[in-house]
Amino acid sequence: MKKKIGFNKKIQGIFDAQMILQIKESLSKKIDCEIIDVDFREGVIINDRVFVNDICLNDLDLYFWHDTVYPRVWGADNHFLHILSVLEKTTPVVNSSNSTRIVNDKFLAHSALKNAHIPVGDFALVRADDTQNLRRIFSLFNNDVLLKPRFGGWGIGIARATKIDELLSTVEYMMSFVPRSHQSILIEKFHKNDLSKWISVALFGDKILFGYRKQLMGDADWKIYDPKKIDGKGLLSTFIDPPQEAKNIVLAAQKAIGKDIIGFDLIYTEDGYKIIDENGRPGLYKNCIDTAGIDIASEITVLVEKKFDQI
C-alpha cells in the first residue's frame, strides 16, 4: 500500500510552481507515495485529532511543511503549533512543532544552545520594570548591550545601548506600546566582532547546504540587517563554504534544536565563532544553491526518507 504524505509549501522565493512540482515528483518516485496537498493551518482539533475539512491528518503516514506560522502574531501561544503537536502524536512531521516553537523564539533558541554548551552570544531575560536587574545586566555585559525582539527577523528592531540611561529610556519607550509592565525583555551582550567574517549557514537536517554573507543594508555599521528586505532573494548575498569551526558549531546547534530545515547566523569574535541568531526559514537563495550544486527536491526527499527510517 502506498504511503500517504501530507504536503504544504506555498509558492515563495525559490519555491516556484516548478520547484514544488519537482519536490512532489521526487517524493512520489523515491518513496512510492501519494502526495496530498493540505494546509494544516486550516485545520481544527476535534477530540485530539486534526481535521482539514474531511481529511484527518492523523491518518497520514507523514506530514511535510515549510512555511510560516506567524510567530510575531501568535507569540508563545501559537494555534498552528498546537495543531502540529496534536498531529505529531500519531504522525511524523517535518518540521516538528517543538523545534519550530524553539527556533521562532530567540530566548528559547538561545537557551537550547547554551544548555548544549554551544557558543552563543551572552543573553538575559528580564522584566521591563525590573530596573535593578536591568542595571545589573548592563554592568555584567560590559556596558554594551543589544535589545532584541524575541519574535523577529531580518535584524529589524534590534537596539544597541552603550550607556545605562540609553538602555532604561529605550526600554521605557518600548513599554509605552505594551500594556503589561511585567513584559519580559531579551537583552544580549554586544560582542566585538569582525563583520567581514559574519556568516549564515543553511541546513537540511544534519547536512550543511551552504554558507553565505550579506552586505550592510541598513544605517547601522555594527550589525548585518536588511530592514527594507532589499536582498529578499539573496541576489546581493555571496556564497561561501563555511570554515570547519563554523560547520561544527551549526551541526551541533541543529541537533540541539532539532528543526529539520534551519539556519544560523554567526559572528567571529576574539573567542571564535558565536551564534547570534537562529532562523526557522533560512535563506535558500538560488545563486547560492546553484553555486553549491544543491538539488533542493532531492534534499527534501532525503529529509523525508530519514524521517521514515526513524519510525
BAFI-3210 file (N, C-alpha, C; in Angstrom, 3 decimals, decimal comma, padded with zeros to 6 digits):
// residues 311
n [1|2|3|4|5|6|7|8|9|10|11|12|13|14|15|16|17|18|19|20|21|22|23|24|25|26|27|28|29|30|31|32|33|34|35|36|37|38|39|40|41|42|43|44|45|46|47|48|49|50|51|52|53|54|55|56|57|58|59|60|61|62|63|64|65|66|67|68|69|70|71|72|73|74|75|76|77|78|79|80|81|82|83|84|85|86|87|88|89|90|91|92|93|94|95|96|97|98|99|100|101|102|103|104|105|106|107|108|109|110|111|112|113|114|115|116|117|118|119|120|121|122|123|124|125|126|127|128|129|130|131|132|133|134|135|136|137|138|139|140|141|142|143|144|145|146|147|148|149|150|151|152|153|154|155|156|157|158|159|160|161|162|163|164|165|166|167|168|169|170|171|172|173|174|175|176|177|178|179|180|181|182|183|184|185|186|187|188|189|190|191|192|193|194|195|196|197|198|199|200|201|202|203|204|205|206|207|208|209|210|211|212|213|214|215|216|217|218|219|220|221|222|223|224|225|226|227|228|229|230|231|232|233|234|235|236|237|238|239|240|241|242|243|244|245|246|247|248|249|250|251|252|253|254|255|256|257|258|259|260|261|262|263|264|265|266|267|268|269|270|271|272|273|274|275|276|277|278|279|280|281|282|283|284|285|286|287|288|289|290|291|292|293|294|295|296|297|298|299|300|301|302|303|304|305|306|307|308|309|310|311]
n.u [000,845|000,538|002,285|000,927|001,481|001,150|001,273|002,585|003,540|003,902|004,013|006,917|009,865|012,597|010,918|009,073|006,291|007,250|009,429|008,124|006,555|008,595|009,594|007,428|007,265|009,728|009,469|007,284|008,348|010,675|009,832|007,489|004,742|001,595|000,862|-000,662|-002,109|-002,452|-003,153|-002,149|-002,662|-005,207|-006,662|-008,612|-008,858|-010,326|-011,419|-008,767|-007,666|-006,640|-008,350|-008,828|-011,212|-012,715|-010,573|-008,584|-005,731|-004,233|-004,353|-002,484|000,706|002,949|003,754|004,671|005,891|006,835|006,871|005,468|004,520|003,685|005,020|005,343|002,820|001,352|003,024|003,950|001,729|000,775|-001,512|-001,265|000,934|-000,087|-001,820|000,006|001,338|-000,603|-001,022|001,457|001,356|000,583|001,651|004,600|006,268|007,624|008,365|008,952|006,671|007,727|010,437|010,017|008,699|010,751|012,821|011,653|011,453|013,628|014,700|014,128|015,531|018,213|018,543|018,356|020,700|022,685|022,362|023,239|025,886|026,908|028,590|027,174|025,880|026,079|023,228|020,203|017,105|014,716|012,396|010,660|010,126|011,935|014,176|016,451|017,676|018,039|020,021|022,000|022,465|023,347|025,813|027,085|027,312|029,352|028,689|027,591|025,107|022,505|019,127|016,735|014,097|012,051|010,524|011,320|012,848|015,140|016,859|015,513|014,432|016,306|018,073|020,821|022,625|024,904|025,143|023,792|021,544|020,605|019,781|017,729|015,926|015,273|013,997|011,863|010,584|009,885|008,073|005,982|004,318|003,328|000,983|001,507|003,274|005,007|006,212|008,556|011,974|014,374|017,782|020,996|024,502|026,723|029,010|032,223|033,142|034,221|032,807|033,238|033,543|031,142|028,636|026,107|024,487|022,888|020,902|019,729|018,335|020,895|022,708|024,827|023,980|024,957|026,940|026,594|027,205|025,992|025,453|025,981|022,989|021,348|021,296|022,989|026,334|027,174|025,847|024,563|021,924|018,689|016,497|014,590|014,247|015,697|017,388|015,865|015,729|018,255|020,092|022,182|023,727|026,564|027,927|029,588|031,891|031,540|033,920|035,575|035,285|032,929|031,144|031,139|029,948|027,331|026,230|026,081|024,319|021,983|021,281|020,741|018,460|016,772|015,266|014,276|014,654|016,667|018,561|021,557|022,968|026,203|028,795|032,206|034,305|036,712|036,889|036,371|033,921|030,500|027,071|024,497|021,946|019,036|017,418|014,342|013,463|015,678|017,897|017,348|018,797|018,834|021,176|023,155|022,435|022,766|025,530|026,496|025,694|023,369|020,514|017,438|014,959|015,743|017,130|015,104|013,597|015,382|015,381|012,749|012,837|014,692|013,230|011,179|012,765|013,330|011,101]
n.v [-001,204|002,188|004,857|007,694|011,033|014,086|017,414|020,662|023,531|026,755|028,896|030,675|032,637|030,619|028,527|028,094|027,334|025,290|024,231|023,240|021,275|019,566|018,683|017,212|015,229|013,976|012,946|011,195|009,375|008,253|007,365|006,108|007,073|008,672|011,987|014,402|017,411|019,607|022,076|022,429|024,590|025,354|023,749|022,072|021,074|018,240|016,273|015,554|015,057|016,054|017,866|018,811|020,093|017,282|015,665|013,728|014,460|012,908|010,386|010,215|009,076|010,595|014,041|016,875|020,166|023,519|026,557|029,633|030,242|032,498|033,806|036,352|037,262|035,344|034,680|033,175|031,559|029,763|028,954|027,363|025,774|024,285|022,683|021,176|019,835|018,086|016,548|015,302|013,301|010,987|010,949|011,324|014,439|016,864|020,049|019,684|020,585|021,417|022,041|024,097|025,941|026,555|027,606|029,888|031,576|033,636|033,662|031,056|029,583|030,479|029,561|026,775|026,286|027,250|025,495|023,201|023,620|025,116|027,591|030,648|033,959|035,920|036,237|037,549|037,395|039,565|041,297|044,127|046,162|045,845|047,529|047,371|044,893|045,314|047,233|045,701|043,658|045,177|046,103|043,640|042,747|044,261|046,944|047,317|046,593|044,737|045,148|042,899|041,780|039,047|037,572|038,020|039,155|039,502|041,257|043,419|045,924|045,644|047,138|049,074|049,745|051,735|053,131|053,368|054,988|055,113|052,483|052,210|054,230|053,369|050,936|051,946|053,445|051,394|049,993|051,725|051,059|048,682|047,001|045,574|045,825|043,979|042,790|040,732|041,253|040,685|040,667|041,048|040,573|042,780|041,589|042,261|042,102|040,847|042,098|041,401|038,747|037,727|035,257|033,219|030,114|027,500|024,628|021,309|019,086|017,059|017,941|020,292|022,797|025,183|028,181|031,742|035,262|038,476|041,844|045,070|046,675|048,424|051,431|051,213|050,427|048,287|045,917|043,249|043,714|043,958|046,037|046,916|044,758|044,473|042,639|040,336|038,120|037,229|038,064|039,775|038,526|036,573|033,484|031,195|028,708|027,414|027,850|025,176|025,334|026,836|025,102|022,878|024,020|024,786|022,343|021,017|022,766|022,478|019,911|020,298|021,926|020,667|021,146|020,429|021,931|024,609|027,520|029,351|032,329|033,602|035,279|036,447|036,431|037,458|035,126|033,242|031,752|032,624|031,873|034,059|034,276|032,360|030,718|029,837|029,742|029,569|031,443|030,397|030,781|031,216|031,716|030,858|028,205|027,200|027,585|025,908|023,532|022,202|020,123|020,870|019,509|016,817|016,880|017,471|015,187|013,307|014,157|013,451|010,689|009,935|010,558|008,676|006,422|006,632|005,853]
n.w [000,000|-000,867|000,717|002,431|002,133|003,618|002,386|002,358|000,941|000,121|-002,777|-003,024|-003,037|-003,953|-004,211|-006,537|-008,749|-010,408|-008,961|-006,677|-007,853|-008,744|-006,303|-005,306|-007,280|-006,939|-004,346|-004,734|-006,569|-005,352|-002,882|-003,297|-002,928|-002,138|-002,695|-000,790|-000,974|001,557|003,884|007,043|008,641|008,208|009,728|012,330|015,715|016,905|019,423|019,978|017,477|014,214|011,799|008,443|006,697|005,406|005,735|007,794|009,331|011,001|010,002|008,061|006,777|007,001|007,474|005,678|005,844|005,055|005,867|007,103|010,517|011,615|013,970|015,117|015,350|016,801|018,912|021,991|022,374|020,107|017,760|015,472|016,047|018,107|016,697|015,159|017,236|018,176|015,903|015,711|017,564|016,406|013,882|011,955|011,582|009,465|009,554|013,102|015,794|018,290|017,758|015,973|017,553|019,337|017,646|016,624|018,742|020,119|022,673|023,691|021,790|022,095|024,702|024,374|022,934|024,656|026,808|025,624|025,487|023,371|021,479|021,924|021,768|024,779|026,887|028,385|030,176|031,295|033,409|032,180|033,953|035,942|037,130|038,715|038,042|035,349|035,381|036,587|034,682|032,534|033,500|033,951|031,343|030,317|029,816|027,267|025,263|023,537|022,701|021,812|019,712|020,671|018,900|016,055|012,929|010,113|011,304|012,220|014,470|016,469|019,059|020,225|023,216|024,906|027,140|030,418|030,774|028,175|027,778|029,744|028,964|026,400|026,921|028,397|026,427|024,634|026,228|026,336|024,336|025,042|027,013|029,394|032,352|033,340|031,232|029,564|028,646|026,154|026,367|024,993|025,194|023,598|021,438|020,436|017,069|013,857|011,148|008,534|008,591|009,277|009,008|007,521|007,749|006,068|006,687|005,995|007,937|009,214|007,376|005,940|003,745|002,485|002,980|003,430|002,857|003,750|002,575|004,145|004,810|006,204|008,279|010,453|011,428|012,853|012,727|010,724|008,765|007,197|006,819|004,929|003,399|001,028|-000,088|-000,403|-002,084|-002,084|-003,992|-003,666|-001,889|-000,943|-001,816|000,338|001,444|004,520|007,190|008,975|011,769|012,079|010,797|012,531|014,768|013,886|013,145|015,587|016,793|015,251|015,952|018,654|018,648|016,830|014,541|011,212|008,849|008,838|009,859|010,755|012,069|012,402|014,232|014,216|016,858|019,399|020,757|018,901|016,662|017,245|017,669|016,817|015,963|015,191|012,574|011,426|008,878|006,732|004,525|001,472|-001,151|-004,661|-006,199|-004,437|-004,044|-006,629|-006,964|-004,976|-005,992|-005,271|-005,131|-004,437|-004,376|-004,221|-001,791|000,049|-000,254|000,796|003,462|004,200|003,777|005,743|007,986|007,877|008,248|010,917|012,212]
ca.u [000,000|001,299|002,247|000,246|002,238|000,554|002,279|002,203|004,582|003,369|004,941|007,659|011,294|012,989|009,846|008,067|005,421|008,048|010,195|007,201|006,208|009,765|009,661|006,374|007,627|010,839|008,908|006,442|009,174|011,642|009,199|006,275|003,708|000,569|001,015|-001,950|-001,947|-003,354|-002,533|-002,536|-003,093|-006,652|-007,240|-009,264|-008,623|-011,554|-011,113|-007,337|-007,290|-006,632|-009,151|-008,947|-012,428|-012,995|-009,312|-007,989|-004,291|-003,635|-004,349|-001,372|001,938|003,914|003,325|005,770|005,543|007,901|006,222|005,490|003,432|003,432|005,389|005,181|001,390|000,867|003,894|004,137|000,508|000,616|-002,563|-000,777|001,817|-000,963|-002,295|001,112|001,646|-001,598|-000,737|002,674|001,100|000,379|002,209|005,856|006,102|008,777|009,214|008,186|006,118|008,595|011,608|009,542|008,443|012,045|013,603|010,973|011,559|015,073|015,084|014,135|016,597|019,479|018,579|018,658|022,102|023,510|022,249|024,012|027,280|027,248|028,919|026,079|026,058|025,535|021,882|019,453|015,681|014,427|011,169|010,910|010,012|012,931|015,294|017,639|018,349|018,472|021,323|022,937|022,795|024,141|027,168|027,616|027,614|030,405|028,132|027,337|024,098|021,502|017,758|016,363|012,755|012,071|009,871|011,634|013,621|015,799|017,612|014,673|014,018|017,398|018,620|022,062|022,785|026,247|025,015|022,660|020,355|020,099|019,064|016,496|014,986|014,808|013,016|010,695|009,901|009,273|006,944|004,856|003,459|002,926|000,169|001,907|004,516|005,900|006,676|009,969|012,832|015,562|018,971|022,192|025,774|027,319|030,349|033,013|033,301|034,652|031,635|033,619|033,503|029,757|028,251|024,863|024,605|021,603|020,995|018,591|018,702|022,300|023,546|025,032|023,790|025,923|027,006|026,569|027,393|025,160|026,014|025,330|021,859|020,724|022,087|023,953|027,547|027,572|025,056|024,104|020,467|018,084|015,179|013,651|014,257|016,204|018,013|014,949|016,001|019,650|020,887|023,368|024,437|027,708|028,135|030,881|031,988|031,855|035,097|035,228|034,815|031,521|030,396|030,981|029,011|025,949|025,759|025,692|023,149|020,825|020,933|020,194|017,108|016,026|014,446|014,802|015,109|017,070|019,775|022,166|023,862|027,341|029,789|033,535|034,768|038,045|036,783|035,956|032,558|029,354|025,763|023,740|020,545|018,569|016,438|013,473|013,354|016,970|017,948|017,604|018,949|019,109|022,580|023,947|022,074|023,418|026,975|026,761|025,299|022,352|019,207|016,531|013,953|016,389|017,470|013,872|013,253|016,261|014,850|011,548|013,260|015,308|012,164|010,545|013,711|013,334|009,848]
ca.v [000,000|003,423|005,764|008,958|012,148|015,414|018,326|022,082|024,517|027,804|029,490|031,796|032,535|029,585|027,550|028,451|026,205|024,204|023,604|022,468|020,085|018,690|018,066|016,192|014,126|013,271|012,180|010,115|008,390|007,571|006,779|005,428|007,589|009,580|013,321|015,043|018,839|020,014|023,076|022,167|025,834|025,464|022,645|022,211|019,926|017,664|015,064|015,297|014,706|017,244|017,744|019,886|019,653|015,870|014,927|013,603|014,438|011,845|009,143|010,256|008,399|011,651|015,365|017,797|021,566|024,504|027,845|030,433|030,086|033,851|033,919|037,716|037,455|034,413|034,641|031,899|030,756|029,682|027,989|026,430|024,802|023,358|021,705|020,266|018,996|017,008|015,703|014,542|012,160|009,782|011,103|012,073|015,752|017,671|020,236|019,436|021,749|021,890|022,698|025,349|026,854|026,986|028,426|031,159|032,373|033,765|033,283|029,599|029,080|030,721|028,686|025,417|026,221|027,415|024,262|022,175|024,087|025,599|029,026|031,551|035,235|036,018|036,793|037,591|037,712|040,352|042,084|045,501|047,083|045,465|048,439|046,908|043,856|045,921|047,834|044,610|043,003|046,127|046,061|042,295|042,621|045,242|048,246|047,387|045,551|044,792|044,746|042,160|041,182|037,579|037,009|038,961|038,679|040,473|042,206|044,593|046,189|045,471|048,417|048,952|050,746|051,743|053,869|052,835|055,787|054,702|051,226|052,432|055,034|052,532|050,011|052,753|053,758|050,154|049,621|052,637|050,424|047,372|047,265|044,848|046,340|042,860|042,219|040,366|041,866|039,907|041,501|040,309|041,292|043,074|041,025|042,855|041,076|041,257|041,944|040,782|037,292|037,315|034,172|032,495|028,753|026,817|023,182|020,390|018,021|017,097|018,271|021,711|023,071|026,201|029,388|032,967|036,526|039,577|043,180|046,017|047,286|049,473|052,596|050,862|049,774|047,266|044,705|042,892|043,628|044,375|046,487|047,068|043,470|044,725|041,414|039,243|036,949|036,856|038,388|040,507|037,688|035,879|032,104|030,806|027,415|027,792|027,240|023,981|025,722|027,214|023,889|022,083|024,703|024,754|020,950|020,772|023,605|021,843|018,754|020,783|022,453|019,564|021,504|019,800|022,994|025,629|028,264|030,054|033,446|033,584|036,340|035,999|037,231|037,084|033,750|032,381|031,950|032,519|032,015|035,205|034,195|031,073|031,018|028,724|029,757|030,101|031,999|029,407|031,670|030,458|031,809|030,020|026,813|026,842|027,504|024,733|022,331|021,536|019,796|021,038|018,438|015,601|017,046|017,344|013,762|012,653|014,501|012,648|009,293|009,767|010,589|007,351|005,457|006,771|005,322]
ca.w [000,000|-000,946|001,850|002,198|002,689|003,555|001,853|002,320|000,652|-000,722|-003,743|-002,447|-003,221|-004,906|-004,310|-007,530|-009,079|-010,973|-007,886|-005,841|-008,632|-008,723|-004,979|-005,231|-008,170|-006,319|-003,231|-005,265|-007,270|-004,495|-001,694|-003,745|-002,037|-002,644|-002,117|-000,525|-000,667|002,638|004,744|008,435|009,275|008,027|010,483|013,621|016,578|017,443|020,180|019,861|016,113|013,375|010,584|007,468|006,016|005,695|005,823|009,116|009,120|011,810|009,224|007,113|007,200|007,316|007,033|005,395|005,617|005,216|005,662|008,322|011,485|012,099|015,382|015,638|015,626|017,821|020,076|022,684|022,291|018,662|017,430|014,457|016,686|018,850|015,711|014,852|018,395|018,206|014,753|015,966|018,452|015,593|012,535|011,877|010,956|009,061|010,735|014,313|016,488|019,358|017,176|015,371|018,677|019,872|016,721|016,395|019,964|020,268|024,032|023,782|020,925|022,788|025,879|023,918|022,552|025,862|027,581|024,909|025,524|022,036|021,562|021,584|022,438|026,134|026,845|029,636|030,091|032,486|033,334|031,747|035,094|036,941|036,879|039,423|037,266|034,086|035,674|036,859|033,413|031,751|034,042|033,722|029,915|029,972|029,437|025,827|025,123|022,481|022,984|020,612|019,738|020,767|017,719|014,991|011,798|009,239|012,122|012,465|015,841|017,428|019,509|020,990|024,272|025,486|028,395|031,166|030,533|026,872|027,975|030,503|028,179|025,288|027,496|028,739|025,168|024,142|027,074|026,124|023,344|025,573|028,195|030,590|032,924|033,643|029,974|029,616|027,638|025,836|026,252|024,640|025,256|022,297|021,326|019,362|016,039|012,524|010,289|007,262|008,790|009,554|008,106|007,766|007,239|005,895|006,842|005,918|008,851|009,618|006,225|005,643|002,320|002,077|003,780|002,624|003,552|003,284|002,616|005,041|004,119|006,996|008,651|011,494|010,933|013,823|012,557|009,387|008,744|005,928|007,263|003,814|002,693|-000,317|-000,583|-000,073|-002,929|-001,932|-005,180|-003,235|-000,930|-001,541|-001,377|000,894|002,105|005,902|007,802|009,734|013,101|011,956|010,465|013,748|015,664|013,403|013,187|016,975|017,075|014,620|016,783|019,921|018,433|016,227|013,383|010,007|007,946|009,805|009,538|011,885|011,804|013,317|014,190|014,607|017,982|019,886|021,252|017,804|016,181|018,145|017,038|017,327|015,540|014,694|011,536|011,058|007,421|006,290|003,178|000,416|-002,286|-005,883|-006,609|-003,532|-004,339|-007,892|-006,742|-004,147|-006,722|-004,454|-005,703|-003,302|-004,385|-003,728|-000,382|000,820|-000,288|001,766|004,779|004,436|003,886|007,064|009,000|007,820|008,819|012,375|012,764]
c.u [000,880|001,176|001,514|001,010|001,460|001,627|001,750|003,427|004,018|004,444|005,589|009,143|011,653|011,893|008,749|007,258|006,212|008,843|009,300|006,786|007,363|009,888|008,641|006,734|008,763|010,347|008,130|007,282|010,028|011,004|007,951|005,106|002,695|000,734|-000,356|-001,698|-002,954|-002,583|-003,033|-003,055|-004,579|-007,399|-007,908|-008,982|-009,949|-011,192|-009,680|-006,933|-007,470|-007,401|-009,026|-010,055|-012,679|-011,733|-008,820|-006,481|-003,600|-003,610|-003,226|-000,175|003,031|003,347|004,555|005,232|006,800|007,309|006,260|004,305|003,184|003,771|005,188|003,726|000,950|001,729|003,982|002,911|000,098|-000,358|-002,066|000,137|001,029|-001,474|-001,196|001,409|000,653|-001,343|000,446|002,471|000,955|001,179|003,529|005,657|007,467|008,241|008,365|007,717|007,088|009,816|011,222|009,273|009,765|012,732|012,963|011,000|013,048|015,544|015,163|015,278|017,970|019,633|018,957|020,129|023,015|023,511|023,053|025,484|027,788|027,531|027,773|026,311|025,425|024,187|021,248|017,997|015,293|013,104|011,501|010,875|011,028|014,214|016,573|018,401|018,739|019,856|022,382|023,403|023,682|025,601|027,831|028,039|028,528|029,867|027,937|026,376|023,183|020,150|017,212|014,946|012,859|011,507|010,099|012,422|014,221|016,613|016,820|014,339|015,094|017,982|019,860|022,132|024,184|026,303|023,761|021,397|019,755|019,277|017,724|015,471|014,439|013,753|011,734|009,884|009,186|008,017|005,764|003,873|002,909|002,171|000,668|003,254|005,507|006,376|008,172|010,719|014,037|016,724|020,160|023,416|026,241|028,746|031,076|033,330|033,739|033,489|031,972|033,613|032,124|029,345|026,895|024,985|023,215|021,812|019,661|018,966|020,153|023,233|023,612|024,885|024,836|025,963|026,935|026,817|026,519|025,923|025,317|024,225|021,268|021,695|023,172|025,151|028,020|026,751|024,712|022,592|019,932|016,657|014,149|013,573|014,667|016,757|017,158|015,197|017,473|020,539|022,170|024,182|025,485|027,858|029,521|030,778|032,399|033,140|034,676|034,707|033,330|030,658|030,124|029,935|027,568|025,390|025,312|024,435|021,881|020,346|020,263|018,761|016,212|015,187|015,096|015,329|015,407|018,317|020,287|023,043|024,963|028,208|031,128|034,085|036,182|038,069|036,398|034,522|031,538|028,082|025,035|022,276|020,265|017,396|015,629|013,238|014,629|016,914|018,330|017,658|019,441|020,585|023,482|023,686|022,768|024,927|027,341|026,417|024,263|021,081|018,203|015,498|014,533|016,692|016,233|013,426|014,099|015,786|013,672|011,912|013,878|014,247|011,422|011,456|013,719|012,090|010,055]
c.v [001,254|004,228|007,040|010,066|013,437|016,417|019,748|022,946|025,520|028,311|030,720|031,567|031,508|028,553|028,068|027,198|025,013|023,471|022,731|021,188|019,085|017,975|016,948|014,978|013,309|012,405|010,972|008,994|007,580|006,886|005,978|005,807|008,431|010,914|013,974|016,494|019,243|020,918|022,884|023,418|026,109|024,443|023,045|020,942|019,480|016,342|014,592|014,708|015,942|016,983|019,015|019,458|018,184|015,030|014,920|013,451|013,349|010,500|009,105|009,491|009,390|012,966|016,254|019,209|022,425|025,849|028,599|030,094|031,407|034,034|035,313|038,020|036,618|034,414|033,251|030,996|030,654|028,572|026,940|025,374|023,839|022,272|020,692|019,330|017,846|016,040|014,783|013,349|010,861|009,788|011,862|013,370|016,368|019,054|020,138|020,722|022,304|022,607|024,025|026,384|027,410|027,962|029,788|032,083|032,469|033,433|031,766|029,007|029,275|029,777|027,262|025,270|026,335|026,129|023,129|022,559|024,486|027,095|029,899|032,844|035,245|036,723|036,762|037,898|038,381|041,079|043,526|046,488|046,773|046,271|047,955|045,866|044,333|046,543|046,751|043,936|043,900|046,109|044,719|042,100|043,750|046,533|048,416|046,242|045,795|044,411|044,135|041,603|039,658|036,938|037,961|038,324|039,836|041,506|043,434|044,716|046,008|046,843|048,173|050,072|050,622|052,594|053,391|053,661|055,497|053,424|051,468|053,221|054,241|051,550|050,765|053,095|052,532|049,824|050,570|052,081|049,087|047,581|046,625|045,347|045,218|042,153|041,902|040,954|040,950|040,869|040,603|041,196|041,570|042,562|041,701|041,766|041,708|041,014|041,305|039,258|036,813|036,266|033,606|031,141|028,114|025,310|022,513|019,201|018,167|017,355|019,787|021,912|024,051|027,304|030,590|034,180|037,586|040,889|044,004|046,738|048,474|050,591|052,276|050,129|048,655|045,981|044,515|042,804|044,273|044,842|046,621|045,811|043,638|043,442|040,194|037,979|036,543|037,184|039,117|039,721|036,846|034,486|031,951|029,383|027,696|027,138|026,105|024,305|026,065|025,998|023,059|022,692|024,559|023,330|020,577|021,554|023,008|020,663|019,198|021,268|021,421|019,908|020,983|020,811|024,209|026,350|028,991|031,186|033,433|034,829|035,758|036,952|036,817|035,671|032,771|032,661|031,783|032,662|033,198|035,172|032,814|031,327|029,771|028,634|030,387|030,627|030,940|030,153|030,910|030,519|030,949|028,543|026,341|026,679|026,256|023,437|021,511|021,298|019,786|019,900|017,150|015,696|016,943|015,889|012,978|012,921|013,598|011,180|009,016|009,745|009,256|006,304|005,486|006,201|003,909]
c.w [000,000|000,340|001,445|002,916|002,503|003,191|001,862|002,122|-000,330|-001,686|-003,118|-002,673|-004,287|-005,118|-005,248|-007,860|-009,607|-009,899|-007,011|-006,551|-008,625|-007,377|-004,859|-006,089|-007,571|-005,167|-003,737|-005,880|-006,306|-003,289|-002,065|-002,844|-002,802|-001,927|-001,988|-000,126|000,396|003,592|006,174|009,135|009,083|008,877|011,782|014,413|017,171|018,119|019,940|018,517|015,245|012,086|009,744|006,523|006,380|005,829|007,268|008,933|009,928|011,098|008,197|007,665|007,561|006,815|006,863|005,203|005,789|004,850|006,974|009,224|012,211|013,585|015,949|015,971|016,816|019,073|020,667|022,594|020,824|018,293|016,445|015,067|017,570|017,908|015,397|016,017|018,535|017,057|015,021|016,893|017,679|014,303|012,570|011,101|010,666|008,691|012,009|014,984|017,521|018,806|016,542|016,450|019,206|018,928|016,476|017,604|020,296|021,679|024,170|022,953|021,576|023,978|025,486|023,565|023,766|026,690|026,950|024,793|024,138|022,124|021,042|022,341|023,818|026,096|028,226|029,333|031,395|032,306|032,990|032,905|036,200|036,715|037,532|038,595|035,869|034,265|035,888|035,571|032,561|032,207|033,764|032,279|029,419|029,364|027,935|025,489|023,921|023,064|021,710|020,743|019,805|019,504|016,538|013,873|011,026|010,026|012,494|013,952|016,885|017,770|020,357|022,021|024,864|026,758|029,101|030,937|029,153|026,999|028,654|029,695|026,993|025,769|027,824|027,495|024,610|024,920|026,942|025,103|023,833|026,877|029,480|031,116|033,204|032,370|030,060|028,418|027,426|025,601|025,916|024,826|023,834|022,303|020,168|018,343|014,724|011,562|008,948|007,353|009,240|008,534|008,513|007,081|007,204|005,971|006,552|006,788|009,265|008,445|006,038|004,138|001,804|003,124|002,867|003,507|002,915|003,352|003,692|004,279|004,882|007,335|009,680|010,898|011,873|013,698|011,087|009,434|007,476|006,203|006,153|002,942|001,225|-000,935|-000,250|-000,873|-002,899|-003,105|-004,823|-002,204|-001,651|-000,949|-000,763|001,428|003,538|006,394|008,732|011,127|013,078|011,641|011,713|014,672|015,180|013,377|014,598|017,333|016,469|015,454|018,077|019,767|017,763|015,026|012,110|009,000|008,811|009,310|010,770|011,379|012,858|013,129|014,625|015,654|018,367|020,445|020,150|017,405|017,295|017,324|017,665|016,900|014,971|013,753|011,164|009,568|006,876|004,868|002,159|-000,912|-003,517|-006,288|-005,733|-003,797|-005,609|-007,708|-005,954|-004,870|-005,977|-005,258|-004,553|-003,230|-003,820|-002,235|000,506|000,858|000,709|003,192|005,141|004,604|005,259|008,158|009,028|008,464|010,341|013,025|013,302]
res [m|k|k|k|i|g|f|n|k|k|i|q|g|i|f|d|a|q|m|i|l|q|i|k|e|s|l|s|k|k|i|d|c|e|i|i|d|v|d|f|r|e|g|v|i|i|n|d|r|v|f|v|n|d|i|c|l|n|d|l|d|l|y|f|w|h|d|t|v|y|p|r|v|w|g|a|d|n|h|f|l|h|i|l|s|v|l|e|k|t|t|p|v|v|n|s|s|n|s|t|r|i|v|n|d|k|f|l|a|h|s|a|l|k|n|a|h|i|p|v|g|d|f|a|l|v|r|a|d|d|t|q|n|l|r|r|i|f|s|l|f|n|n|d|v|l|l|k|p|r|f|g|g|w|g|i|g|i|a|r|a|t|k|i|d|e|l|l|s|t|v|e|y|m|m|s|f|v|p|r|s|h|q|s|i|l|i|e|k|f|h|k|n|d|l|s|k|w|i|s|v|a|l|f|g|d|k|i|l|f|g|y|r|k|q|l|m|g|d|a|d|w|k|i|y|d|p|k|k|i|d|g|k|g|l|l|s|t|f|i|d|p|p|q|e|a|k|n|i|v|l|a|a|q|k|a|i|g|k|d|i|i|g|f|d|l|i|y|t|e|d|g|y|k|i|i|d|e|n|g|r|p|g|l|y|k|n|c|i|d|t|a|g|i|d|i|a|s|e|i|t|v|l|v|e|k|k|f|d|q|i]
***
